[in-house]
Amino acid sequence: MSGRVMRFAVRSALSLCILSTSTIRTPATADDPPAKKVVAGDLKGNWLGTIEAGGVKLRLAFVVQATPKDELSAKLVSIDQGNAEVPVDSVELKDDKVSLAVKKIAGSLEGTLNPRSGEISGQWKQGSRAVAIILKKVDVLPVVKRPQEPRKPYPYLEEEVTFKNVKHDVTLQGTLTLPMGKGPFPAVVLISGSGPQNRDEELFDHRPFLVLADALTRRGIAVLRFDDRDFGKPAETLKATSAELSEDVLAGVKFLRSRSEIAATKIGLIGHSDGGVIAPMLAAREKDIAFVVMIAGAGLPGDAILRLQSEALNRYAGANEATLEKDRAQSQRIFDIVRSEPDDDAARKKIEAVFQESPTEGDAKKDDASKVARDREIEILLTPWYRYFIAYDPRPALTKVTCPVLALIGEKDFQVPPRENLPIIQAALKEGGNRDFLVKELPALNHLLQPCKTGMLDEYATIELTMDPSALKLIGDWIVQRTSN
């Protein structure tokens, strides 16, 4: 798997966590003329650079201030993570060597300031992982624009709510938006993708579910979105499977039915990514679900999805066919172990043996950092969520869904590729006798239904639109047509 575990969707849980090791760019050569002496004033200002984290580019900035006595202080700003600010605990300048410590996230910068080039060249470390970074001084830090995000006051009602999954004794918190007027209104429950997410499905300073809820509520559809039960917890601790999480969604449906403002027979589900698998899973057994919208929901089993994701990333990185075939074979062996060996300790030893027998290029350097990354990868693979995901085949559930279904996947979605998944979804719905479904590939859109060029992870944060307006309109039109009577 090319030294990384691929997930259904990229998580905002990146939280400045760096996923690979890189070499450091040399700031100057032996032929360069002597540099002038570096002083504290040279460090004052806004320093901006970019790091790569598992194929995702993140812009980091250090804002450094200096007192008249050359005492230095700074803060770290993650531009592509909502301009999140973290205080820097210490700033040191010795000759041309720069050191900054950010204890809150176990991070540090070690670099060399070259006054001729106006760059700080060095390494950003977080925990046991490190990446190269080149920082350049800028007058003003870039501002992330998200033009689709709604601004208050909204032309509808918004209410903070709680509801309970009695079966698993889980209390969930969310937001219910209600159109103005008497009602009762049709309604939807939004279901997020893999990993614990907040109610807005927030990542890279995009809030897709906030934008989607706003668009639908303005069209007369009530929307319930909620924080996942394990929101804020690390991926390697996840215990709830997709099947168990579907019970949280059912609790949300029951909560909506208890509200007088909601039309109890017109409650549907909209799921994104793994949520697009959970939605038909629930609708297959709960026949009073009014409709299902699958956004980038899979038709293939989880292990096949992961192999396709890994292959797309490797091709994008320029891997040759020999490397791709080696990766496929290693991935299949590991997935077979996860599926067939229920004992975690035994499975862990078998997976470690596979990595040792057939190391990938990224595994060549067996240092402490790579061992930590590998151990974390194995822990994630052996979580109940991942074990279930790898083995789950969505097709049987899809054949049992009798309510209307809208299945959308972007043409450039590499995480759930449309050409491999949409025909399977369509065939399963048709096999089950469903007479009201629309399966559609949306041109030039990615996994988040953003207009894009490549569809790869490094574009997500740089695209201003959170969700393509035509996709929002299509979803709204389709629901209104099925709930207006």
C-alpha positions, 0 to 999 in steps of 0.5 A: 500500500505504498507505505500508507493506509488509504482512507475513503476520504481525507480527514481534517484530522491531519491536524498538521500531522506529517506523513513522510520523510524527505531530504533537506534542500541545501541553502547554499553552495561552497561557491557562494560569496560570504553572507552578511551576518544574520541578526534578529531583525532579519527574522522578523516578518511573515514566513510562508512555506509548503509541506507535503503530507501524504500527497496533500500540500499544506501551507504553513506560515510563521509570524515572527515578531521582535522587540527593540531588544531583539527578543523574538516571539512567533506563532504558527498559522496553518493556512489550509486548515482554517488559518489555525493558529498555534503559539510558538513556545521558543524562537532561537537564532544562532548565527544563521541557524533558526529553531522554533518549538511548537510544543502543543503539537509536538512540532519544531522547525530547524533551518538555515536563514540565507539573507541573499535568497531571502529563504529559510531552508530546513526541516519541519518535524512533528513527533518522529516524522519530518519533511523538508520546507522552504520558507520565504518572507511575504508581506501579507499571508494568503487568505483562504476564500470559501465563497459558498459558506452561508453567513448569518442571519439565515433565511431559515431556522437553526436549532442545536439538538441532541438525540440518542442511539438507545441501542448503543447508549450513544448521545449525539449532538447536531444541528437541525435547520428548518425552512420558514413556514408552517410545514410539515417539511420533507427532511434529510439526515446527512451521513459523513464519510470515513473517520470521525468528523464534525457535523459540517464534514469539515476538511481543508477549511471546507464545510461541505455539509454546511453548504449542502444543508444551507442549499437544501433548507433554502429549498424547503427541505429540513436538514439534520447534520450531526457530529460523529460519535467518535469525533476528535478521537485518533483513527487507530482507536476507532471501534464502531463499524459502519453497520454500528454507525448506521444505528446512529443515523437511524436514531437521527431519523427517529428524532426527526419523526418525533418533530411536528415540523417534519413530514414523517413519511418524507425523511431521506438520507444523503451519504457522502463517501462511506456515508454513501455506503451506510445510507443504502445499508440502512434503507435496505432494512428500514423500508420507510426511508423515503429516498437515498442520495449517494454522493461518491458512495461505492458499489465495490467492496472496500478492499477493491476501493483501497486498491484502486485508490492506491493505484491512482495515487501511485500513477499520479506520482509516476510509478511504473507498472512493475511498482504498481503490480508489486503494490497490488500483490502486497495490498491483497496479501495484507487485506486477506490477513485482515479478513481471515485472521480475527486475532489482532496479535496474530494478524499484526505479526503476519502483516509485519512479515509481509512488509518485511518480505516485500518492502516497498521503496518507501520502506527501504530506510528502516529508521525509528520514524518509518517504524512508528509510521508502519506500526500506526498503519497496522493499528489502523488496519486492525480497528473494527471499522477497518476490518468491517470496511475491507470485507463489506460488499455494498451490492447485496444491500443495494439490491434490497433498496426499494426507495428512490436512489440518486447516485452521483460520483465525480468524473475525476474522483480517484477515491471512489472511481466512477467507471468502476463503481457506477455500473455496479450500483446501477446493476444492483438496483436494477437487479433488486427491481428498483424502478426509480433511480438515477446513476450519474457521473458528473463531469470534471468533479472530484470526490467532494464534488468540487470542480477540479483539474486532476481530482488529486488530494493536493487540489482540495484546499486550493479550490475555492468552491466547496461543492459545484453549484450544478451538483447542489441544484441536481440534488435539490431538484431530485429531492423536491420532485420526490417529496412535493406531493 
